[in-house]
Amino acid sequence: MERRLRSDFSLRAQAQQSAGTERRSSDLLPCHDLRVAVRKGQALRNSTSPFDRLISGWQLGSILRITSGVPFLFRSGNCNVPGQFVAGCIPAVLPGATPFAQKKDGSFDPNRPLFNQSAFESADSFNFYLGKGPRVSNLRGFGYHNQDLNLLKNTRITERVNLQFRAEFFNVFNWHQFVGKGGEDGLSSAFSAFNTDVSSPNFGIWNGSVSPPRNIQLGLKLQF
């Protein structure tokens, strides 16, 4: 049986924030009709000329998402606790200790650990001991931002026939953040980009996961 992070019998330890909690999150979804009018003389009128069909029917849409980091889930692979407890070992941060070994800013070095291992309960202490850490910690990972862009063109061929062209740009600016692969946009504590097993020699080391790169999709559809 797979161990749970915390026994169901420990109700106080279960009362923690959700693993997918985002402290701050903003989503912007602007959409614009790109309308071009052709002025002939002093009158503004519709046209069915090839030029008019070329410059009309355009739509531009975008989704911009900016969120804070999600919480880390710390555990210990070295957990000598009888299976009857149906529980896992969760290390707590020691009083007065600094859990981060480096800052989460432009100075971050992915070749060095993000966490200070000596700031957590030692993995050797989990001998018939579950640890005092919360199921979901209040320590958060890197923030996340992403912008998608889509361009749509409707060309009316006849009254009943329409040709639609779509161009979709996911992560249009090719931004990369240290987030795990999985969950919604990779923003899930269960898919951390860092090793959170305090018993591992690689504790706090980046596992190579980043947000997905730019992806461009083109489509053409005939509607009738």
VOBA-1610 file (N, C-alpha, C; in pm, whole numbers, padded with zeros to 5 digits, always signed):
BEGIN
Met+00084-00121+00000Met+00000+00000+00000Met+00087+00125+00000Glu+00053+00220-00081Glu+00129+00345-00089Glu+00105+00429+00037Arg+00211+00481+00092Arg+00198+00563+00213Arg+00137+00699+00180Arg+00055+00747+00269Arg+00002+00881+00256Arg+00098+00979+00322Leu+00085+01105+00286Leu+00174+01205+00344Leu+00147+01226+00491Arg+00026+01202+00533Arg-00008+01222+00674Arg-00124+01132+00708Ser-00120+01073+00823Ser-00226+00982+00865Ser-00361+01053+00871Asp-00466+00981+00831Asp-00601+01036+00840Asp-00645+01056+00985Phe-00575+00990+01077Phe-00611+01005+01218Phe-00560+01135+01278Ser-00470+01204+01207Ser-00417+01331+01255Ser-00492+01445+01188Leu-00607+01483+01244Leu-00692+01583+01182Leu-00627+01719+01179Arg-00552+01754+01281Arg-00487+01885+01285Arg-00388+01900+01171Ala-00314+01792+01145Ala-00215+01798+01037Ala-00281+01802+00900Gln-00403+01747+00890Gln-00474+01750+00763Gln-00527+01888+00729Ala-00545+01973+00829Ala-00604+02106+00807Ala-00497+02201+00755Gln-00461+02185+00628Gln-00359+02267+00566Gln-00414+02324+00435Gln-00339+02417+00377Gln-00380+02474+00249Gln-00370+02371+00138Ser-00441+02396+00030Ser-00440+02305-00083Ser-00304+02309-00153Ala-00265+02195-00211Ala-00137+02187-00281Ala-00134+02275-00405Gly-00251+02311-00459Gly-00255+02394-00578Gly-00288+02539-00548Thr-00278+02580-00421Thr-00313+02716-00382Thr-00216+02816-00442Glu-00270+02918-00507Glu-00190+03029-00559Glu-00224+03152-00478Arg-00125+03213-00419Arg-00150+03329-00333Arg-00205+03446-00412Arg-00150+03467-00531Arg-00198+03574-00619Arg-00205+03519-00760Ser-00315+03546-00828Ser-00334+03498-00963Ser-00413+03599-01043Ser-00365+03628-01164Ser-00433+03723-01252Ser-00442+03662-01391Asp-00562+03670-01450Asp-00584+03622-01586Asp-00650+03732-01667Leu-00591+03766-01781Leu-00646+03866-01871Leu-00677+03800-02005Leu-00799+03821-02055Leu-00841+03758-02180Leu-00897+03862-02277Pro-00814+03951-02330Pro-00864+04050-02427Pro-00888+03987-02563Cys-00989+04036-02633Cys-01019+03990-02769Cys-01063+04110-02851His-01008+04127-02971His-01037+04245-03051His-01076+04205-03193Asp-01176+04274-03246Asp-01208+04263-03389Asp-01125+04369-03462Leu-01048+04324-03559Leu-00965+04416-03636Leu-01043+04458-03759Arg-01111+04571-03750Arg-01197+04617-03858Arg-01126+04727-03937Val-01125+04713-04068Val-01063+04812-04156Val-01170+04863-04251Ala-01192+04992-04256Ala-01292+05052-04345Ala-01223+05113-04465Val-01283+05097-04580Val-01230+05152-04704Val-01311+05277-04738Arg-01247+05393-04743Arg-01315+05519-04772Arg-01298+05552-04921Lys-01411+05568-04986Lys-01411+05605-05127Lys-01483+05740-05139Gly-01408+05841-05176Gly-01464+05976-05178Gly-01493+06017-05035Gln-01614+06063-05006Gln-01653+06103-04873Gln-01744+05999-04807Ala-01777+05893-04879Ala-01871+05793-04826Ala-01795+05670-04779Leu-01848+05608-04675Leu-01790+05486-04622Leu-01889+05374-04651Arg-01847+05278-04731Arg-01942+05176-04772Arg-01876+05039-04776Asn-01957+04934-04774Asn-01906+04798-04779Asn-01861+04764-04919Ser-01773+04667-04928Ser-01722+04625-05057Ser-01705+04475-05058Thr-01723+04415-05171Thr-01700+04271-05188Thr-01578+04245-05276Ser-01494+04343-05290Ser-01374+04329-05374Ser-01274+04237-05305Pro-01180+04177-05379Pro-01076+04092-05319Pro-00996+04166-05211Phe-00970+04294-05232Phe-00894+04370-05132Phe-00971+04381-05002Asp-01103+04405-05010Asp-01185+04416-04891Asp-01191+04283-04816Arg-01200+04173-04891Arg-01202+04042-04827Arg-01069+04012-04759Leu-00962+04066-04813Leu-00829+04043-04754Leu-00813+04117-04622Ile-00863+04240-04613Ile-00836+04321-04494Ile-00946+04312-04388Ser-01057+04248-04417Ser-01166+04238-04320Ser-01174+04098-04261Gly-01247+04086-04150Gly-01271+03956-04089Gly-01163+03907-03994Trp-01072+03995-03954Trp-00962+03955-03865Trp-01004+03970-03718Gln-00961+03876-03633Gln-00980+03883-03488Gln-00850+03847-03419Leu-00820+03922-03314Leu-00698+03898-03236Leu-00736+03874-03092Gly-00690+03764-03034Gly-00719+03731-02895Gly-00593+03693-02820Ser-00597+03707-02688Ser-00480+03676-02607Ser-00523+03635-02467Ile-00444+03549-02405Ile-00463+03510-02264Ile-00331+03532-02192Leu-00332+03618-02093Leu-00213+03645-02011Leu-00241+03595-01870Arg-00155+03509-01820Arg-00171+03455-01685Arg-00046+03482-01603Ile-00066+03539-01484Ile+00043+03566-01391Ile+00002+03513-01255Thr+00082+03424-01197Thr+00048+03366-01067Thr+00171+03363-00978Ser+00144+03355-00848Ser+00251+03332-00753Ser+00287+03184-00754Gly+00394+03147-00688Gly+00435+03007-00684Gly+00342+02923-00598Val+00335+02793-00626Val+00255+02701-00546Val+00341+02644-00433Pro+00278+02594-00326Pro+00354+02544-00211Pro+00432+02417-00243Phe+00541+02397-00169Phe+00620+02275-00180Phe+00562+02167-00089Leu+00579+02041-00130Leu+00543+01926-00047Leu+00673+01857-00006Phe+00711+01872+00120Phe+00834+01809+00169Phe+00802+01672+00230Arg+00896+01580+00216Arg+00878+01447+00272Arg+01016+01387+00301Ser+01015+01266+00356Ser+01138+01193+00380Ser+01122+01051+00330Gly+01208+01013+00235Gly+01205+00876+00185Gly+01250+00777+00290Asn+01332+00823+00385Asn+01373+00741+00498Asn+01266+00757+00606Cys+01175+00662+00614Cys+01060+00674+00704Cys+01032+00538+00768Asn+01092+00513+00881Asn+01077+00385+00951Asn+00955+00392+01044Val+00838+00381+00982Val+00712+00385+01055Val+00629+00265+01013Pro+00572+00188+01106Pro+00493+00070+01069Pro+00382+00104+00970Gly+00358+00013+00875Gly+00258+00036+00773Gly+00118+00053+00828Gln+00093+00001+00949Gln-00040+00014+01008Gln-00078+00159+01034Phe+00020+00246+01042Phe-00008+00388+01066Phe-00062+00457+00940Val-00041+00395+00824Val-00085+00450+00695Val-00044+00597+00688Ala+00083+00624+00708Ala+00130+00762+00714Ala+00270+00772+00656Gly+00306+00892+00615Gly+00440+00921+00567Gly+00509+01018+00661Cys+00638+01036+00643Cys+00717+01123+00729Cys+00737+01259+00662Ile+00704+01364+00736Ile+00710+01500+00681Ile+00802+01585+00768Pro+00914+01628+00714Pro+01007+01709+00792Pro+00956+01852+00809Ala+00980+01907+00926Ala+00945+02046+00954Ala+01071+02132+00946Val+01051+02260+00925Val+01162+02355+00928Val+01195+02382+01075Leu+01323+02374+01108Leu+01365+02395+01247Leu+01345+02540+01287Pro+01309+02565+01414Pro+01285+02703+01460Pro+01405+02793+01436Gly+01379+02909+01377Gly+01484+03008+01353Gly+01573+02979+01233Ala+01551+02867+01165Ala+01637+02830+01051Ala+01585+02892+00922Thr+01675+02912+00828Thr+01640+02965+00696Thr+01631+02851+00597Pro+01510+02819+00548Pro+01493+02700+00463Pro+01552+02714+00322Phe+01563+02837+00272Phe+01616+02856+00136Phe+01767+02881+00140Ala+01839+02811+00053Ala+01984+02828+00045Ala+02022+02943-00049Gln+01929+02984-00135Gln+01953+03096-00225Gln+01820+03160-00261Lys+01828+03279-00318Lys+01709+03356-00349Lys+01645+03308-00480Lys+01513+03330-00488Lys+01438+03294-00609Lys+01427+03416-00699Asp+01539+03464-00748Asp+01540+03580-00836Asp+01642+03558-00947Gly+01687+03663-01009Gly+01780+03651-01120Gly+01915+03594-01081Ser+01946+03593-00952Ser+02075+03540-00907Ser+02070+03389-00883Phe+01953+03327-00902Phe+01940+03184-00874Phe+02031+03102-00964Asp+02105+03008-00903Asp+02196+02919-00975Asp+02136+02778-00974Pro+02087+02727-01090Pro+02023+02595-01093Pro+02118+02480-01064Asn+02247+02506-01058Asn+02343+02400-01026Asn+02364+02385-00876Arg+02302+02473-00799Arg+02313+02466-00653Arg+02176+02438-00593Pro+02171+02378-00472Pro+02042+02348-00408Pro+01963+02476-00377Leu+01831+02466-00394Leu+01744+02576-00357Leu+01720+02579-00207Phe+01720+02460-00143Phe+01689+02449-00001Phe+01815+02427+00083Asn+01806+02472+00205Asn+01912+02451+00304Asn+01876+02325+00383Gln+01942+02214+00353Gln+01904+02086+00412Gln+01916+02086+00564Ser+02011+02159+00619Ser+02031+02162+00764Ser+01920+02239+00836Ala+01834+02309+00759Ala+01724+02384+00820Ala+01602+02296+00847Phe+01604+02170+00800Phe+01491+02079+00816Phe+01526+01969+00917Glu+01423+01906+00968Glu+01443+01790+01054Glu+01526+01686+00979Ser+01622+01625+01047Ser+01711+01530+00983Ser+01636+01404+00941Ala+01675+01350+00825Ala+01612+01226+00776Ala+01639+01111+00871Asp+01747+01117+00948Asp+01780+01010+01042Asp+01686+01006+01163Ser+01608+01112+01180Ser+01520+01119+01298Ser+01388+01045+01278Phe+01359+01003+01156Phe+01228+00942+01128Phe+01230+00792+01154Asn+01250+00761+01282Asn+01249+00623+01330Asn+01135+00611+01430Phe+01022+00556+01386Phe+00899+00555+01466Phe+00859+00699+01502Tyr+00880+00789+01405Tyr+00851+00931+01424Tyr+00806+00987+01290Leu+00690+01057+01289Leu+00632+01105+01164Leu+00680+01243+01122Gly+00746+01314+01213Gly+00787+01450+01182Gly+00678+01550+01217Lys+00716+01675+01226Lys+00622+01780+01266Lys+00586+01875+01152Gly+00625+01841+01032Gly+00596+01929+00918Gly+00449+01923+00876Pro+00399+02029+00812Pro+00261+02030+00761Pro+00250+01948+00633Arg+00131+01900+00605Arg+00109+01824+00483Arg+00148+01904+00359Val+00111+02032+00357Val+00150+02125+00251Val+00221+02242+00318Ser+00344+02268+00280Ser+00421+02373+00347Ser+00377+02512+00303Asn+00422+02612+00377Asn+00394+02751+00337Asn+00511+02810+00260Leu+00605+02725+00219Leu+00717+02768+00135Leu+00676+02749-00011Arg+00694+02851-00092Arg+00644+02849-00229Arg+00757+02850-00332Gly+00723+02795-00448Gly+00818+02790-00557Gly+00820+02919-00636Phe+00880+02913-00753Phe+00892+03029-00840Phe+00754+03067-00896Gly+00736+03196-00920Gly+00614+03243-00982Gly+00605+03199-01127Tyr+00489+03222-01187Tyr+00463+03175-01322Tyr+00395+03285-01402His+00438+03304-01526His+00369+03395-01616His+00376+03339-01758Asn+00268+03356-01832Asn+00259+03301-01966Asn+00158+03382-02047Gln+00185+03397-02177Gln+00091+03465-02265Gln+00073+03385-02392Asp-00056+03358-02423Asp-00093+03292-02548Asp-00158+03394-02639Leu-00143+03374-02769Leu-00197+03467-02867Leu-00264+03388-02979Asn-00379+03436-03025Asn-00442+03370-03138Asn-00491+03474-03239Leu-00478+03440-03365Leu-00517+03528-03475Leu-00614+03450-03564Leu-00729+03510-03593Leu-00833+03442-03670Leu-00876+03530-03787Lys-00898+03469-03902Lys-00941+03541-04022Lys-01058+03466-04086Asn-01173+03534-04094Asn-01289+03479-04164Asn-01301+03545-04301Thr-01307+03464-04405Thr-01323+03515-04541Thr-01452+03458-04598Arg-01550+03545-04621Arg-01677+03504-04675Arg-01664+03483-04826Ile-01678+03356-04870Ile-01667+03325-05012Ile-01801+03345-05081Thr-01905+03287-05025Thr-02042+03311-05070Thr-02126+03338-04946Glu-02256+03351-04965Glu-02343+03379-04850Glu-02342+03265-04750Arg-02321+03141-04797Arg-02326+03024-04709Arg-02189+02962-04683Val-02089+03002-04755Val-01956+02940-04743Val-01857+03040-04685Asn-01785+02995-04581Asn-01686+03080-04515Asn-01556+03001-04497Leu-01445+03066-04525Leu-01313+03007-04506Leu-01249+03072-04383Gln-01214+02990-04285Gln-01157+03041-04159Gln-01013+02995-04143Phe-00926+03090-04119Phe-00783+03063-04092Phe-00753+03098-03947Arg-00681+03008-03879Arg-00644+03031-03739Arg-00493+03012-03721Ala-00434+03102-03645Ala-00294+03090-03604Ala-00290+03106-03452Glu-00240+03006-03383Glu-00237+03006-03237Glu-00093+02996-03189Phe-00057+03085-03098Phe+00080+03091-03045Phe+00073+03070-02894Phe+00113+02953-02848Phe+00115+02922-02706Phe+00253+02960-02649Asn+00252+03031-02537Asn+00377+03087-02481Asn+00449+03167-02589Val+00379+03268-02641Val+00424+03342-02759Val+00562+03405-02739Phe+00597+03444-02616Phe+00727+03508-02592Phe+00833+03408-02547Asn+00796+03278-02547Asn+00891+03171-02513Asn+00953+03193-02374Trp+00870+03230-02277Trp+00916+03246-02139Trp+00935+03108-02076His+01033+03099-01988His+01059+02973-01917His+01068+03000-01767Gln+00995+02918-01689Gln+01000+02926-01544Gln+01030+02789-01485Phe+01081+02789-01362Phe+01115+02664-01295Phe+00988+02605-01232Val+00906+02543-01316Val+00785+02476-01268Val+00786+02333-01319Gly+00717+02244-01245Gly+00714+02103-01280Gly+00622+02075-01397Lys+00642+01960-01459Lys+00559+01918-01572Lys+00441+01837-01518Gly+00322+01890-01536Gly+00203+01822-01487Gly+00106+01921-01426Gly-00016+01878-01405Gly-00116+01967-01349Gly-00152+02076-01448Glu-00223+02174-01403Glu-00265+02285-01489Glu-00148+02379-01512Asp-00101+02386-01638Asp+00014+02468-01674Asp+00139+02430-01594Gly+00143+02305-01546Gly+00257+02265-01464Gly+00255+02322-01325Leu+00146+02389-01287Leu+00141+02453-01156Leu+00074+02361-01056Ser+00145+02264-01009Ser+00094+02172-00908Ser+00210+02131-00818Ser+00186+02133-00688Ser+00291+02095-00594Ser+00332+01949-00611Ala+00241+01868-00664Ala+00274+01727-00683Ala+00374+01706-00797Phe+00399+01809-00876Phe+00493+01801-00988Phe+00600+01908-00971Ser+00672+01903-00861Ser+00771+02006-00831Ser+00891+01996-00924Ala+00950+02112-00953Ala+01072+02115-01035Ala+01196+02094-00950Phe+01177+02072-00819Phe+01290+02055-00728Phe+01270+01930-00642Asn+01380+01868-00607Asn+01375+01751-00521Asn+01338+01794-00379Thr+01229+01742-00325Thr+01181+01781-00192Thr+01190+01667-00092Asp+01269+01564-00123Asp+01292+01451-00032Asp+01414+01482+00053Val+01391+01511+00182Val+01501+01554+00269Val+01605+01444+00290Ser+01570+01319+00262Ser+01665+01210+00279Ser+01753+01189+00155Ser+01721+01259+00047Ser+01795+01243-00079Ser+01921+01330-00080Pro+02032+01279-00136Pro+02152+01362-00150Pro+02131+01478-00247Asn+02026+01470-00328Asn+01993+01577-00423Asn+01882+01668-00372Phe+01861+01670-00243Phe+01756+01754-00185Phe+01776+01901-00225Gly+01670+01960-00283Gly+01676+02100-00323Gly+01733+02124-00462Ile+01778+02017-00530Ile+01837+02033-00662Ile+01727+02039-00769Trp+01744+02128-00865Trp+01651+02140-00977Trp+01656+02013-01060Asn+01538+01956-01095Asn+01533+01830-01169Asn+01527+01848-01321Gly+01543+01971-01368Gly+01544+01996-01512Gly+01411+02037-01570Ser+01304+02039-01491Ser+01171+02074-01543Ser+01156+02225-01557Val+01101+02266-01669Val+01067+02407-01692Val+00930+02412-01761Ser+00874+02530-01769Ser+00746+02547-01838Ser+00765+02517-01987Pro+00657+02475-02055Pro+00668+02436-02196Pro+00716+02550-02285Pro+00791+02518-02393Pro+00841+02621-02485Pro+00729+02672-02576Arg+00762+02769-02661Arg+00665+02822-02757Arg+00614+02711-02850Asn+00483+02715-02877Asn+00421+02618-02966Asn+00329+02693-03061Ile+00348+02675-03191Ile+00269+02746-03292Ile+00185+02645-03370Gln+00055+02671-03378Gln-00036+02584-03452Gln-00113+02666-03555Leu-00123+02614-03677Leu-00197+02678-03785Leu-00311+02588-03830Gly-00424+02649-03863Gly-00538+02569-03905Gly-00620+02641-04011Leu-00685+02561-04096Leu-00770+02615-04201Leu-00899+02534-04203Lys-01013+02602-04202Lys-01142+02533-04194Lys-01240+02596-04292Leu-01310+02508-04366Leu-01412+02552-04460Leu-01549+02527-04398Gln-01627+02632-04379Gln-01758+02623-04317Gln-01866+02644-04422Phe-01966+02556-04424Phe-02074+02571-04521Phe-02203+02509-04464
//
